[in-house]
Every structure is written in structure tokens, then in C-alpha cells.
Amino acid sequence: MRRRGHRMNLNGEINVVSLIDVMMLLMVIFMITAPIMQGGVDVSLPKADVRPLEAKNGLVVTIDRRGQIFVDDKPYSFDEFSRGIKALSERKGGGGVSVRGDASSPYSAIMRVIGAITKSGITEIGLVAEPEVVR
């Protein structure tokens, strides 16, 4: 109870325990969902002694283990791909093409795709691999 003329002491502390709980929960949610948010066709890239790629605006062509061709997650037959690769690259900004081939995909399928890309006049082609982990 207050008496006349007496003031109550103010508590100047902030309780941050509940804020820490919320922050930890959000961190766990982001750690779980971040790998899921990565787009692209699921392929097992070959491991090699490579340096990380710099982010570019180029086109990403993926060949899965069955030899199916995907351009930015959309499947194409080889004929559709070879006819439209130049237009697809120009629509994406003409920054070159990155080829992601599954480690168990047929070598001939990857070479056919690279041949179609070079035949269309695109000279900037990169092969994507997963860096080896040195222990």
C-alpha cells in the first residue's frame, strides 16, 4: 500500500530471458529450413579440388543421374534444349552457363549438353563440383 507522500521504488531491470528463448527458437527454425530453401534439382555433385564459385547471373543447366536436362528446375528434352539454349541464356542476362552434372550421370549426356551450348555460340561455360573436404 502507498502512503501519502511515499513513492514506490521503480524496478529498472529488463527481463531478457524470454527474448533469448524466442531468439533461440528462431535460430533453430532457420537452421532447419535454410538447406530446404536451396533451389535446384537434387544431384550428387562430383567432388574435386576446386575453389568456390562467385555468384553470377548466368544460366544453370543440371543433368541428373538419368541424363535428364534441367534449366533452372524446368525439364527439357535434348532437342528442346539445343534449340533454345541461346534464347534461354540471353533471357537470363548472357552471363555464361554453369553445368551441374550428377556424379553418376552418363559422361556422354554431359558432353552432349556442353556440345549444344558451344554450338549455340556461348563460350563462357563452367562445370560445377563440390569442394573436397581435407581432413
VOMIVO-776864 format. One line per field, with one value per residue: residue number from 0; x, y, z of N, C-alpha, C, O in turn. Coordinates in Angstrom, 1 decimal, decimal comma. Layout:
REM residues N
k <- c(NUM_...)
nxx <- c(X_...)
nyy <- c(Y_...)
nzz <- c(Z_...)
caxx <- c(X_...)
cayy <- c(Y_...)
cazz <- c(Z_...)
cxx <- c(X_...)
cyy <- c(Y_...)
czz <- c(Z_...)
oxx <- c(X_...)
oyy <- c(Y_...)
ozz <- c(Z_...)
This chain:
REM residues 135
k <- c(0_1_2_3_4_5_6_7_8_9_10_11_12_13_14_15_16_17_18_19_20_21_22_23_24_25_26_27_28_29_30_31_32_33_34_35_36_37_38_39_40_41_42_43_44_45_46_47_48_49_50_51_52_53_54_55_56_57_58_59_60_61_62_63_64_65_66_67_68_69_70_71_72_73_74_75_76_77_78_79_80_81_82_83_84_85_86_87_88_89_90_91_92_93_94_95_96_97_98_99_100_101_102_103_104_105_106_107_108_109_110_111_112_113_114_115_116_117_118_119_120_121_122_123_124_125_126_127_128_129_130_131_132_133_134)
nxx <- c(0,8_0,3_1,4_0,5_2,6_4,7_6,8_6,8_9,5_11,1_11,5_14,2_15,1_15,4_13,8_15,3_15,2_13,0_13,2_15,6_14,9_13,0_14,7_16,5_14,7_13,9_16,4_16,9_14,8_15,5_17,9_17,1_15,4_16,9_18,7_16,7_15,5_17,2_17,3_16,9_17,6_17,9_21,0_23,9_26,8_30,0_33,1_35,8_39,1_38,4_37,8_35,5_32,6_31,9_29,1_27,0_25,0_24,3_23,1_21,9_22,5_21,4_22,2_20,7_21,1_19,9_20,3_18,6_17,8_17,8_16,9_17,3_15,5_13,5_12,4_13,8_13,8_16,5_16,5_14,8_16,3_18,7_17,8_16,8_18,8_20,4_18,5_17,5_19,8_20,3_18,0_18,4_20,4_22,8_25,2_26,9_27,1_26,5_27,2_25,8_26,5_25,3_27,2_27,0_25,9_25,6_28,6_28,5_26,1_26,5_28,6_27,2_25,4_27,2_28,4_26,1_25,8_28,1_27,9_25,8_27,0_27,8_30,4_31,4_31,5_31,0_31,9_30,3_31,3_31,6_33,5_36,3_36,7_39,2_40,9)
nyy <- c(-1,2_2,2_5,1_8,3_10,6_8,9_7,3_4,5_2,3_2,2_-0,5_-1,0_-3,0_-5,1_-7,9_-10,3_-13,0_-14,3_-13,2_-14,2_-16,9_-16,8_-15,9_-18,1_-20,1_-19,1_-19,2_-22,0_-22,7_-21,4_-22,7_-25,2_-24,9_-23,5_-25,2_-26,5_-24,5_-24,0_-23,9_-25,8_-28,8_-32,0_-33,2_-35,3_-33,9_-34,2_-34,7_-32,5_-30,9_-27,9_-24,3_-22,1_-21,0_-17,8_-15,8_-15,4_-14,1_-16,0_-18,8_-21,9_-25,1_-28,4_-31,8_-34,8_-38,0_-39,8_-38,6_-36,7_-33,3_-30,2_-26,8_-24,3_-25,7_-26,5_-29,1_-30,3_-31,7_-33,1_-32,1_-29,8_-28,4_-27,9_-26,4_-24,1_-23,0_-20,7_-18,6_-18,9_-18,4_-15,7_-14,5_-14,8_-13,1_-13,4_-14,2_-16,4_-20,0_-22,4_-25,7_-28,3_-31,5_-34,7_-36,9_-39,6_-39,5_-40,2_-39,8_-39,2_-37,8_-35,4_-34,4_-34,1_-32,0_-29,9_-29,7_-28,8_-26,3_-24,9_-25,0_-23,3_-20,9_-19,9_-19,1_-19,0_-21,3_-23,1_-25,8_-27,3_-28,4_-30,2_-29,0_-30,8_-32,1_-31,6_-33,4)
nzz <- c(0,0_-0,6_1,0_1,8_0,2_0,0_-2,3_-4,6_-5,2_-8,4_-10,6_-12,5_-14,3_-17,1_-18,2_-20,0_-20,5_-21,7_-24,2_-25,2_-25,3_-27,5_-29,5_-29,7_-30,5_-33,1_-34,3_-34,5_-36,1_-38,5_-39,1_-39,7_-41,9_-43,8_-45,5_-46,9_-48,4_-50,5_-53,9_-56,9_-58,8_-57,3_-57,1_-57,0_-56,7_-58,3_-56,4_-56,1_-56,2_-56,0_-56,2_-54,5_-56,3_-57,7_-57,2_-60,0_-62,7_-64,5_-66,4_-65,2_-65,8_-65,3_-65,1_-64,4_-62,7_-64,5_-66,9_-67,7_-68,7_-67,1_-66,9_-64,8_-62,9_-64,6_-66,7_-69,8_-73,1_-75,0_-77,6_-77,4_-75,6_-77,1_-79,2_-77,9_-76,1_-76,5_-76,5_-74,0_-72,4_-73,1_-72,2_-69,5_-69,0_-70,2_-68,9_-69,1_-68,7_-66,2_-65,7_-64,0_-63,3_-62,3_-60,3_-61,0_-63,5_-67,0_-68,8_-71,5_-71,8_-70,4_-72,1_-74,5_-73,8_-73,2_-75,7_-77,2_-76,0_-76,7_-79,5_-79,8_-79,6_-77,2_-75,1_-72,5_-70,2_-67,3_-65,1_-62,5_-59,3_-56,2_-53,4_-52,2_-48,9_-46,8_-44,4)
caxx <- c(0,0_1,0_1,1_0,6_3,9_5,8_6,8_7,3_10,8_10,9_12,5_14,8_15,7_14,6_13,9_15,6_15,2_12,0_13,7_16,6_14,2_12,4_15,8_17,0_13,7_14,0_17,7_16,7_13,9_16,3_18,9_16,4_14,8_17,9_19,0_15,5_15,2_18,1_16,6_17,6_17,4_18,7_22,0_25,1_27,9_31,3_34,0_37,1_39,8_38,0_37,6_34,1_32,2_31,4_27,7_26,8_23,6_24,3_22,2_22,3_22,0_21,6_21,9_20,6_21,7_19,3_20,6_17,6_18,4_17,0_17,4_16,7_14,5_12,5_13,0_13,9_14,4_17,8_16,2_14,3_17,4_19,7_17,2_16,5_19,8_20,8_17,5_17,4_20,9_20,1_16,9_19,0_21,4_24,0_26,4_27,6_26,3_27,1_26,7_25,8_26,2_25,4_28,4_26,7_25,2_26,5_29,5_28,0_25,0_27,1_29,3_26,2_24,9_28,3_28,4_25,0_26,0_29,2_27,4_24,9_27,9_28,1_31,8_31,6_30,9_31,6_31,5_30,2_31,7_31,6_34,8_36,7_36,9_40,6_41,0)
cayy <- c(0,0_3,5_6,1_9,6_11,2_7,9_6,8_3,2_2,3_1,6_-1,6_-0,6_-4,1_-5,7_-9,4_-10,7_-14,4_-14,7_-12,7_-15,2_-18,1_-16,6_-15,9_-19,4_-20,8_-18,6_-19,7_-23,4_-22,8_-21,0_-23,7_-26,4_-24,5_-23,0_-26,2_-26,9_-23,4_-24,0_-24,4_-26,7_-30,2_-32,7_-34,0_-35,5_-33,3_-34,9_-34,0_-32,2_-29,8_-26,7_-23,1_-21,8_-20,2_-16,5_-15,7_-14,7_-14,1_-16,9_-19,8_-23,1_-26,3_-29,5_-33,1_-35,7_-39,3_-40,5_-37,9_-35,6_-32,0_-29,2_-25,5_-23,7_-26,6_-26,9_-30,2_-30,1_-32,8_-32,6_-31,3_-28,5_-27,7_-27,5_-25,3_-22,9_-22,6_-19,4_-17,7_-19,0_-17,7_-14,3_-14,1_-14,8_-12,0_-13,8_-14,3_-17,7_-21,2_-23,3_-27,1_-29,2_-32,9_-35,6_-37,7_-40,9_-39,3_-40,7_-38,8_-38,7_-36,8_-34,1_-33,9_-33,6_-30,7_-28,9_-29,5_-28,0_-25,0_-24,3_-24,9_-22,1_-19,7_-19,5_-19,6_-19,0_-22,4_-23,6_-27,1_-27,2_-29,6_-29,9_-29,0_-31,9_-31,7_-32,1_-33,7)
cazz <- c(0,0_-0,6_2,0_1,2_0,2_-0,2_-3,7_-4,7_-6,0_-9,7_-11,0_-13,8_-15,0_-18,2_-18,2_-21,3_-20,6_-22,7_-25,5_-25,6_-25,8_-28,8_-30,4_-29,9_-31,3_-34,5_-34,9_-34,8_-37,3_-39,7_-39,3_-40,3_-43,2_-44,8_-46,5_-47,7_-49,3_-51,6_-55,0_-57,8_-58,9_-56,4_-57,8_-56,2_-57,5_-58,0_-55,5_-56,7_-55,6_-56,7_-55,4_-54,6_-57,4_-57,4_-57,7_-61,3_-63,1_-65,6_-66,5_-64,5_-66,5_-64,5_-65,7_-63,3_-62,9_-65,7_-68,1_-67,9_-68,7_-66,4_-66,9_-63,7_-62,4_-65,6_-67,5_-71,2_-73,9_-75,6_-78,8_-76,9_-75,0_-78,1_-80,0_-77,1_-75,1_-76,8_-76,1_-72,5_-71,9_-73,3_-71,3_-68,1_-68,9_-71,0_-68,1_-69,2_-68,3_-65,3_-65,9_-62,8_-63,7_-61,2_-60,3_-61,6_-64,8_-68,1_-69,4_-72,9_-71,6_-70,1_-73,2_-75,5_-73,3_-73,4_-77,2_-77,7_-75,5_-77,5_-80,8_-79,9_-79,6_-75,8_-74,8_-71,1_-69,6_-66,1_-64,6_-61,0_-58,5_-54,7_-52,9_-51,3_-47,5_-46,4_-43,0)
cxx <- c(0,9_0,5_1,2_2,0_5,0_5,6_7,3_8,6_10,5_11,9_13,0_15,4_14,8_14,9_14,1_15,6_14,2_12,4_14,7_15,9_13,6_13,6_16,3_16,0_13,8_15,3_17,5_15,8_14,7_17,3_18,3_15,9_15,8_18,3_17,9_15,2_16,1_17,4_17,5_17,2_18,4_19,7_23,2_26,3_29,2_32,2_35,3_37,8_39,5_37,8_36,1_33,8_31,7_30,0_27,6_25,3_23,4_23,2_22,7_21,7_22,4_21,3_21,9_21,2_21,1_19,6_19,6_18,2_17,3_17,7_16,6_15,4_13,4_13,1_12,8_14,3_15,7_17,5_15,7_15,4_18,4_19,1_17,1_17,6_20,2_19,8_17,4_18,6_20,8_19,0_17,4_20,0_22,7_25,3_27,1_26,6_27,2_26,4_26,9_25,5_26,3_26,6_28,2_26,0_26,2_27,3_29,1_26,9_25,5_27,9_28,3_25,7_26,0_28,5_27,3_25,2_27,0_28,7_26,5_25,7_28,2_29,5_32,1_30,9_31,7_31,1_31,5_30,5_31,7_33,0_35,1_37,0_38,3_40,6_42,4)
cyy <- c(1,2_4,4_7,4_10,2_10,2_7,4_5,3_3,2_1,6_0,5_-1,3_-1,7_-4,6_-7,2_-9,9_-12,2_-14,9_-14,3_-13,7_-16,5_-18,0_-16,6_-17,3_-20,3_-20,4_-19,1_-21,2_-23,5_-22,4_-22,1_-24,9_-26,1_-24,0_-24,0_-26,6_-25,8_-23,3_-24,7_-25,3_-28,1_-30,9_-33,6_-34,2_-35,1_-34,1_-34,0_-33,7_-31,1_-28,5_-25,5_-22,8_-20,8_-18,8_-16,4_-14,9_-14,8_-15,0_-18,0_-21,1_-24,3_-27,5_-30,8_-34,1_-37,1_-40,1_-39,8_-36,9_-34,2_-31,0_-27,9_-24,7_-24,4_-27,0_-28,0_-29,9_-31,4_-32,2_-31,7_-29,9_-27,7_-27,1_-26,4_-24,0_-22,4_-21,2_-18,4_-17,7_-18,3_-16,2_-13,7_-14,0_-13,7_-12,3_-13,9_-15,6_-18,8_-22,0_-24,7_-27,9_-30,6_-33,8_-36,5_-39,1_-40,7_-39,8_-39,5_-38,3_-37,7_-35,5_-33,5_-33,4_-32,2_-29,6_-28,7_-28,6_-26,5_-24,3_-24,1_-23,6_-20,8_-19,2_-20,0_-19,7_-20,1_-22,9_-24,9_-27,0_-28,5_-29,2_-30,0_-30,2_-31,3_-32,4_-32,2_-33,9)
czz <- c(0,0_0,5_1,3_1,3_0,0_-1,7_-3,6_-5,5_-7,3_-9,9_-12,4_-14,6_-16,1_-18,2_-19,6_-21,5_-21,7_-24,1_-26,0_-26,0_-27,2_-29,8_-30,7_-30,8_-32,8_-35,1_-35,3_-36,0_-38,6_-40,1_-40,0_-41,7_-44,2_-45,9_-47,5_-48,7_-50,5_-52,8_-55,9_-57,8_-58,0_-57,2_-56,8_-57,0_-57,2_-57,1_-56,2_-55,9_-56,3_-55,7_-55,5_-55,7_-56,9_-58,0_-59,0_-61,6_-64,3_-65,4_-65,9_-65,2_-65,7_-65,3_-64,6_-63,6_-64,1_-67,0_-68,5_-67,8_-68,0_-66,6_-65,9_-63,2_-63,4_-66,6_-69,0_-71,9_-74,5_-76,8_-78,4_-76,4_-76,1_-79,0_-79,2_-76,2_-75,3_-76,3_-74,5_-71,8_-72,0_-72,4_-69,8_-67,9_-69,6_-70,2_-68,1_-68,7_-67,3_-65,5_-64,6_-63,3_-62,5_-61,4_-61,0_-63,0_-65,9_-68,7_-70,7_-72,8_-71,3_-71,3_-74,3_-75,1_-73,6_-74,9_-77,7_-77,2_-76,4_-78,9_-80,9_-79,8_-78,2_-75,5_-73,3_-70,4_-68,4_-65,6_-63,1_-60,3_-57,0_-54,2_-52,0_-49,9_-47,1_-44,9_-42,5)
oxx <- c(2,0_-0,7_2,0_2,6_6,1_4,6_8,1_8,7_9,8_13,1_12,2_16,2_13,6_16,0_13,1_15,8_14,5_12,1_14,8_16,4_13,7_13,4_16,6_16,4_13,8_15,3_18,0_16,1_14,5_17,6_18,9_16,0_15,4_18,3_18,1_14,7_15,9_17,0_18,6_16,5_19,5_19,3_23,4_26,7_29,4_32,1_35,8_37,2_40,3_37,7_35,5_34,6_31,2_29,7_28,1_24,5_22,4_22,5_23,9_20,4_23,5_20,3_22,8_21,7_21,8_19,3_19,7_18,9_16,2_18,9_15,4_14,3_12,5_14,1_11,9_15,2_15,9_18,2_16,1_15,5_18,8_19,9_17,2_17,3_20,4_20,2_17,2_18,4_21,1_19,2_16,9_20,5_23,6_26,4_27,8_25,5_28,3_25,2_28,1_24,3_27,2_27,0_29,1_25,5_27,4_26,8_29,2_26,8_25,0_27,8_28,6_25,5_25,6_28,7_27,6_24,8_26,8_29,1_26,4_25,1_28,9_29,8_33,1_29,7_32,9_29,9_32,5_30,1_31,7_33,8_34,2_37,5_38,4_40,3_42,6)
oyy <- c(1,3_4,4_7,6_10,2_10,7_7,1_5,0_4,0_0,6_0,6_-1,4_-1,5_-4,5_-7,6_-9,8_-12,7_-15,8_-15,0_-14,0_-17,1_-18,9_-17,1_-17,6_-21,1_-21,2_-19,5_-21,6_-24,4_-23,1_-22,3_-25,6_-26,9_-24,0_-23,7_-26,9_-26,0_-22,6_-25,8_-25,5_-28,6_-30,6_-34,6_-33,4_-35,8_-34,6_-32,8_-34,6_-30,4_-28,2_-25,7_-23,1_-20,0_-18,7_-17,0_-13,7_-15,5_-14,9_-18,1_-21,4_-24,4_-27,7_-30,9_-34,3_-37,2_-41,0_-40,3_-36,3_-34,0_-31,1_-27,7_-24,5_-23,8_-27,7_-27,7_-29,3_-32,2_-31,0_-30,7_-28,9_-26,5_-25,9_-25,5_-22,9_-21,5_-20,5_-17,4_-16,7_-17,6_-15,4_-12,6_-13,1_-13,5_-11,4_-13,7_-15,9_-18,5_-22,3_-24,8_-28,0_-30,9_-33,7_-36,8_-39,6_-41,7_-39,8_-38,4_-37,1_-36,8_-34,5_-32,3_-32,4_-31,4_-28,6_-27,5_-27,8_-25,6_-23,1_-23,1_-23,0_-19,7_-18,1_-21,2_-20,3_-20,0_-22,9_-25,1_-26,6_-29,6_-28,0_-30,9_-30,6_-30,2_-33,6_-31,3_-34,1)
ozz <- c(0,5_0,8_0,4_2,4_-0,2_-2,1_-2,8_-6,5_-7,4_-9,5_-13,3_-15,5_-16,0_-18,2_-20,4_-22,6_-22,5_-25,1_-27,2_-27,0_-28,0_-30,9_-31,9_-31,6_-33,7_-36,3_-36,3_-36,9_-39,6_-41,2_-40,8_-42,6_-45,4_-47,0_-48,6_-49,8_-51,4_-52,7_-55,6_-56,9_-58,0_-57,8_-55,9_-57,9_-56,1_-57,2_-56,9_-55,1_-57,2_-54,5_-56,5_-56,1_-55,8_-59,0_-59,0_-61,0_-65,0_-64,4_-66,0_-65,2_-65,3_-66,0_-63,8_-64,7_-64,6_-68,0_-69,6_-66,8_-68,3_-66,4_-66,0_-63,1_-63,0_-67,2_-69,5_-71,3_-74,5_-77,0_-79,0_-76,6_-76,0_-79,4_-79,8_-75,4_-74,3_-75,6_-73,9_-70,8_-71,0_-71,9_-69,1_-66,8_-69,7_-70,8_-67,2_-68,2_-67,6_-65,4_-64,1_-63,6_-61,7_-62,5_-61,6_-63,5_-65,7_-68,9_-71,0_-73,6_-71,8_-71,5_-75,0_-75,9_-74,0_-75,3_-78,6_-77,9_-76,8_-79,6_-82,0_-79,9_-78,0_-75,6_-72,9_-70,0_-68,4_-65,7_-62,5_-60,7_-56,7_-54,5_-51,2_-49,7_-47,2_-44,1_-41,3)
